Every structure is written in structure tokens, then in C-alpha cells.
Amino acid sequence: MAKASTQSFSKWKIIVPTILGFGVIVYMFAKDFLGETGPENMASLKQVSFSWSMVLWFAVALLLMVGRDLGFTIRYRYLTDKLLTWKQCVKVTLLAEFGSAITPSTIGGSSMAILFLTKEKVPVGKSTTIVFVTLLLDEMFFVVTFPILLLFIPSETLFQTGSAIETGVFGLFMAAYVIKLFICLGLIVGLFFKPQAIRWLLIAIFKLPFLRRWRNAAIKAGDDIIISSREIRGKRLNYWFPLIVATILSWCSRYLVVNAIFMAFFAVSDNLLVFARQFVMWILMVVSPTPGGSGFTEVIFNGYLAEFIALPGLVPVIILIWRLLTYYNYLFIGSILVPRWAKDAFGKKE
């Protein structure tokens, strides 16, 4: 049974995104160092020298990665009412990140988190509640933070709306923002006020001919929202405050990793803009059809953050370091953790 349960985590789900991501990075290295500008880029790269400041900023980047996972771990610990130990919460966090790394960004690790939680002896209803609450917190972070950033950064600076392609990106971003806003409103109404209305709306929408095949899934989602609403309705501010702080910690840490890597190599003139540009990157990564945005993400980074890197030869180097820290580490950890977890979760006799 354990063997059957691990089929969805086959080695190819690790190999394919690795090939995609490293393929793009290798292409960037070849383009920058084997092309016409190769000697110039190589000379610029030689200007980079080791320093203790570099060590310090790499240490900061690692601490930020810890902060990213710590925020999610705190949420699982708190939302399970301490039913899970800290060790179990760390395990669920890493498993969910691995799930995100091997699935297209539009799917993410949320749906898999329910499985991971239930196999850690969290009741299905509570597991569903946890996933809905974390989804709401994540979407709210994006919806609330983006307008705040626009108070300090002009939209034309943030989006570089100087060409047709960049204008298209702006349109895609705004469409995605509106979708996220509606997701937040739907979750708020469904979880706190009228869960039955959301269930009815979901079922009505999935009666449409081209959506009818997913109607049973929509009914289940509606039932899950009602269960989740019963779980969290009436919770006071002191319940939500730690969850909000943990969410801010996790997402800010996620974005600031890039700032820290930049600071390891050169002084950054506008850290807030680097931070804000990653909101644009994140939207584009979400629509990527590849597992974990692999391959696609490296191209987006080159398009939206390379301009801050004064030495052209550093661009593929920094992208490689960034992906090793924020993506390939989860593939590596997951390849070790998932088989052991599956053996424990599914290998026990019924």
C-alpha cells in the first residue's frame, strides 16, 4: 500500500522540473559566457571577490529561508490546537513545499496539505479548515500588501510599462489581482457569514455543461466550506493575530531572500523596489504550467530583476543560487522525506 501511495511522487516528478530549471540556467550561462559578450562577462565576473560581508549576507539568506518555513510551521501548530508536535508541523510544512515544487503553480501544495495533515491524525474536517484558513491568509497578504507598496512605488516603475509585452504583463497582473480579491471575498463570506450561499453558488456554476464533470468536486468543496465555517466562526482577534504575524513572517522572508543574495554581491540602491518586483514575478509564476514554475521562473527573474545586477556575468550565477536556496532544496528534502513519510502513513496495518 505504501508503494502505491508513493506513485504520485515518482522520481520523474523531481527529475523533470530539475531538467527544466537547470536547462534554462545552463542556456543563460552559455549565452552569457560563450557568446559574443562572453569575454566581457567573464572579466566582469572576475571583479567579484570573496569577503566576510558576502558570508554574512548568505547567512541572512539562509535565516530568511528558515523564517519562510517557520511562519508556515507556526500556523500549522496553532491551527491544529497543538494537536501536532513542532516536529510534525515542520514535516507537514516541508511536505507541502515539496508538493508545491512538483506540481504546477496553479495547483500548489494546498490540496496535498489536507492529505499530509489527515495522515498525521488530524481529522478531515479540521484539516480542510486549516487549508482554507491558510489560503485566506496567503491571499489576504497579497491583496493588502500590494496597494501599500503602490503608495511608495509608481506603477510605471514597478511594471516597466514601456513596451507592449510589459503592458500585457501589467494587464495579466491586474486580472490576477482581481481574481485574488474575489477569492478573498468568497472565502470571507463562506467562512464567516454565508457558507451555504457559497455552496449553492459553487453547485450552480458547476452545472454549466463545460464544468459539469467537476460537479461532484464542487459539492465536496461546498461541504468542506460549511465544515470550516463551523470550526472558525466566532474566533476573536487573539486567535487571528499570531496567524497574521506568522503569514507576514513567511511571505516577507520568502521575498527578502533575493535582497539578501543581491547584498552578498553588491549594494542595492532600492531594496523596496526589488521586494515589490517579486509581487509581479509571483503572479507570473502562478500561471506557469510547469512544476513549481521550473524553467519559467528563471526567465521571469532575468526579465524583472536582472536590471539591478550591475555585472551581467552575475545574472545566471545569482539565479542559480536563488533557485538552489528556494526551490531545489525542497526537491532534495522531499525526495528523502516523502518515502519515509509514506511508509509510516500508509504502511501500517489497518
C-alpha positions in Angstrom: 0.0 0.0 0.0 2.9 2.4 0.8 4.3 1.7 -2.7 1.0 2.6 -4.3 0.7 5.8 -2.3 4.1 7.0 -3.5 3.4 6.6 -7.2 2.3 10.2 -7.4 5.7 11.2 -6.0 7.7 9.3 -8.6 11.3 10.2 -9.4 10.2 11.8 -12.7 8.3 14.5 -10.8 11.7 15.5 -9.4 13.8 14.9 -12.5 11.5 16.8 -14.9 11.4 20.2 -13.1 15.2 19.8 -12.3 15.9 19.4 -16.0 13.7 22.3 -17.0 15.2 24.7 -14.4 18.8 23.7 -14.9 18.3 23.7 -18.7 17.3 27.3 -18.7 20.2 28.2 -16.3 22.7 26.3 -18.5 21.3 28.2 -21.5 21.8 31.5 -19.7 25.4 30.6 -18.8 26.2 29.5 -22.4 24.6 32.7 -23.8 26.5 35.0 -21.4 29.9 33.3 -21.4 30.1 31.5 -24.8 28.6 34.2 -26.9 30.0 37.4 -28.3 29.9 39.1 -24.9 31.5 36.1 -23.2 35.0 37.6 -22.6 33.4 40.8 -21.3 31.1 39.0 -18.9 33.9 36.8 -17.7 36.0 39.8 -17.0 33.2 41.4 -15.1 32.6 38.3 -13.1 36.3 38.3 -12.0 35.6 41.6 -10.3 33.7 39.7 -7.6 35.9 38.8 -4.7 35.3 36.9 -1.5 34.5 39.0 1.6 33.1 38.4 5.1 30.2 40.7 4.1 29.3 38.1 1.4 29.3 35.3 4.1 27.1 37.5 6.3 24.5 38.1 3.6 24.4 34.4 2.6 23.8 33.6 6.3 21.0 36.1 6.3 19.5 34.5 3.2 19.6 31.1 4.9 18.0 32.6 8.0 15.3 34.1 5.8 14.6 30.6 4.4 14.2 29.4 8.0 11.8 32.3 8.6 9.8 31.3 5.5 9.3 27.8 6.8 8.9 28.9 10.4 5.9 31.0 9.6 4.1 28.1 8.0 5.1 25.8 10.8 3.7 28.2 13.4 0.4 28.3 11.5 0.1 24.5 11.4 1.0 24.3 15.1 -1.5 26.9 16.1 -4.3 25.9 13.7 -4.2 22.2 14.9 -4.6 23.5 18.5 -1.2 21.9 19.3 -2.5 18.5 18.3 0.6 18.2 16.2 4.1 18.5 17.7 6.6 21.0 16.4 8.4 18.2 14.6 5.2 17.1 12.9 4.4 20.7 11.9 7.9 21.1 10.3 7.3 17.8 8.5 3.9 18.9 7.1 5.4 22.3 6.1 8.3 20.6 4.1 5.9 18.1 2.6 3.6 20.9 1.4 6.5 22.8 0.0 7.6 19.6 -1.8 4.1 19.3 -3.1 4.2 22.8 -4.5 7.6 22.1 -6.1 6.4 19.1 -8.1 3.0 20.4 -9.2 2.1 23.4 -11.5 1.9 26.6 -9.5 -1.9 26.8 -10.3 -2.3 23.7 -8.2 0.3 24.2 -5.5 0.6 22.3 -2.3 -2.6 23.2 -0.6 -4.7 20.3 -1.8 -1.9 17.9 -0.8 -1.7 19.5 2.6 -5.1 18.0 3.5 -3.6 14.5 2.8 -0.5 15.3 4.8 -2.5 16.6 7.8 -5.0 13.8 7.9 -2.2 11.2 7.8 -0.8 13.0 10.9 -4.1 12.1 12.7 -5.7 15.5 12.2 -9.5 15.0 11.5 -10.5 15.6 7.9 -12.9 18.4 8.8 -10.2 20.2 10.7 -7.6 19.6 8.0 -9.9 21.2 5.5 -10.5 24.1 7.8 -6.7 24.6 8.2 -6.2 24.6 4.4 -9.0 27.1 3.8 -7.7 29.4 6.6 -4.1 29.3 5.3 -5.3 30.0 1.8 -7.3 33.0 3.0 -4.3 34.4 5.0 -2.0 34.0 2.0 -4.4 35.6 -0.4 -5.1 38.4 2.0 -1.3 39.1 2.4 -1.1 39.7 -1.3 -4.3 41.7 -1.7 -3.5 44.0 1.2 0.3 44.4 0.7 0.2 45.3 -3.0 -1.8 48.6 -2.6 0.5 49.6 0.3 3.5 49.1 -2.0 1.9 51.3 -4.7 1.8 54.1 -2.2 5.6 54.2 -2.3 6.4 52.9 -5.8 4.9 54.3 -9.0 3.2 51.7 -11.1 5.3 52.5 -14.2 8.4 51.8 -12.1 7.0 48.6 -10.7 5.8 47.2 -14.0 8.2 48.9 -16.5 5.2 49.6 -18.7 7.2 50.8 -21.7 6.6 48.1 -24.2 3.6 46.1 -25.5 4.9 43.0 -23.7 5.3 44.8 -20.4 1.9 46.4 -20.8 0.5 42.9 -21.3 2.2 41.8 -18.1 0.5 44.7 -16.3 -2.9 43.6 -17.6 -2.2 40.0 -16.6 -1.1 41.1 -13.1 -4.2 43.3 -12.6 -6.5 40.5 -13.8 -4.8 38.1 -11.4 -5.2 40.6 -8.6 -8.9 41.0 -9.2 -9.2 37.2 -9.2 -7.4 37.0 -5.9 -9.6 39.7 -4.5 -12.7 37.8 -5.4 -11.2 34.6 -3.9 -10.6 36.5 -0.6 -14.2 37.9 -0.6 -15.6 34.4 -1.4 -13.6 32.8 1.4 -14.6 35.6 3.9 -18.3 35.2 3.0 -18.1 31.4 3.0 -16.1 31.0 6.2 -17.7 33.8 8.3 -21.1 34.6 7.1 -23.0 32.5 4.5 -21.2 29.2 3.8 -24.5 27.7 2.4 -24.7 30.5 -0.1 -21.1 29.8 -1.3 -22.0 26.1 -1.6 -25.1 26.9 -3.6 -23.2 29.2 -5.9 -20.4 26.6 -6.5 -23.0 23.9 -7.4 -24.9 26.3 -9.7 -21.7 27.3 -11.5 -20.6 23.7 -12.0 -24.0 22.8 -13.5 -22.7 24.5 -16.7 -22.2 21.9 -19.4 -18.4 22.5 -19.7 -17.9 22.3 -15.9 -20.3 19.5 -15.2 -17.6 16.9 -15.0 -16.3 18.6 -11.8 -19.7 19.0 -10.2 -19.0 16.3 -7.5 -15.8 18.0 -6.6 -17.6 21.3 -6.3 -20.2 19.8 -4.0 -17.5 18.4 -1.8 -15.8 21.8 -1.7 -19.1 23.4 -0.7 -19.5 20.9 2.1 -15.9 21.5 3.2 -16.6 25.2 3.4 -19.6 24.6 5.7 -17.5 22.4 8.0 -14.7 25.0 8.0 -17.1 27.8 8.9 -18.4 25.9 11.9 -14.8 25.5 13.1 -13.7 29.1 13.0 -16.8 31.3 13.2 -16.7 33.5 16.3 -12.9 33.3 16.7 -11.6 36.5 18.4 -8.7 38.8 17.4 -6.3 37.0 19.7 -6.9 33.9 17.6 -6.1 35.6 14.3 -3.2 37.8 15.4 -0.5 35.1 15.7 -1.6 33.7 12.3 -1.4 37.1 10.6 2.1 37.6 12.1 3.3 34.2 11.0 1.9 34.8 7.5 3.7 38.1 7.2 6.9 36.5 8.5 6.7 33.7 6.0 6.0 35.8 2.9 8.3 38.6 3.7 11.1 36.1 4.3 10.3 34.4 1.0 10.7 37.7 -0.9 13.7 39.1 1.1 15.9 36.1 0.2 16.6 37.8 -3.2 17.5 41.1 -1.5 20.0 39.2 0.7 21.6 37.4 -2.2 21.9 40.7 -4.0 23.5 42.3 -1.0 26.1 39.5 -0.9 27.5 40.7 -4.2 26.7 44.4 -4.4 25.0 47.3 -2.7 21.3 47.5 -3.6 20.1 51.0 -4.3 16.3 50.3 -3.8 15.6 47.3 -1.7 11.9 48.1 -1.6 11.6 48.0 -5.4 13.4 44.7 -5.5 11.0 43.4 -2.9 7.9 44.8 -4.8 9.0 43.4 -8.2 8.7 40.0 -6.7 4.9 40.5 -6.4 4.9 40.8 -10.2 7.1 37.8 -10.5 4.9 35.7 -8.2 1.8 36.4 -10.3 3.6 35.3 -13.4 4.9 32.2 -11.6 1.4 31.3 -10.5 0.2 31.0 -14.2 3.2 28.8 -15.1 2.2 25.4 -16.4 5.5 23.8 -15.3 6.1 22.1 -11.9 7.0 24.7 -9.4 7.3 27.2 -12.2 10.6 25.5 -13.2 12.2 27.0 -16.2 9.6 29.7 -16.5 10.6 31.3 -13.2 14.3 31.6 -14.2 13.2 33.5 -17.3 10.9 35.8 -15.3 13.7 36.6 -12.8 16.0 37.5 -15.7 13.4 39.8 -17.1 12.3 41.6 -13.9 15.3 41.6 -11.6 18.4 41.4 -13.8 18.4 45.2 -14.2 19.5 45.6 -10.6 22.6 43.4 -11.2 25.4 45.7 -12.4 27.7 42.9 -13.6 26.0 41.0 -16.4 28.0 37.9 -15.8 26.5 37.6 -12.3 22.9 37.2 -13.6 22.9 33.4 -14.2 25.1 32.9 -11.0 22.6 34.7 -8.8 19.6 32.9 -10.4 21.3 29.5 -9.8 22.0 30.4 -6.1 18.4 31.7 -5.6 16.8 28.6 -7.1 19.1 26.3 -5.1 18.1 28.0 -1.9 14.4 28.4 -2.6 13.4 25.5 -4.9 15.8 22.7 -5.4 16.4 22.3 -1.6 12.7 21.3 -1.3 13.1 18.8 -4.1 16.1 17.3 -2.3 14.4 17.3 1.1 11.2 15.9 -0.3 13.0 13.1 -2.1 14.3 11.9 1.3 11.3 12.8 3.4 8.3 11.6 1.2 9.3 7.8 1.0 9.8 7.7 4.8 6.5 9.6 5.4 4.6 7.4 3.0 5.9 4.2 4.7 4.8 5.5 8.1 1.5 6.9 6.9 0.3 4.1 4.6 2.5 1.1 5.6 0.7 0.5 8.9 -1.8 -2.3 9.1 -5.4 -1.3 9.1 
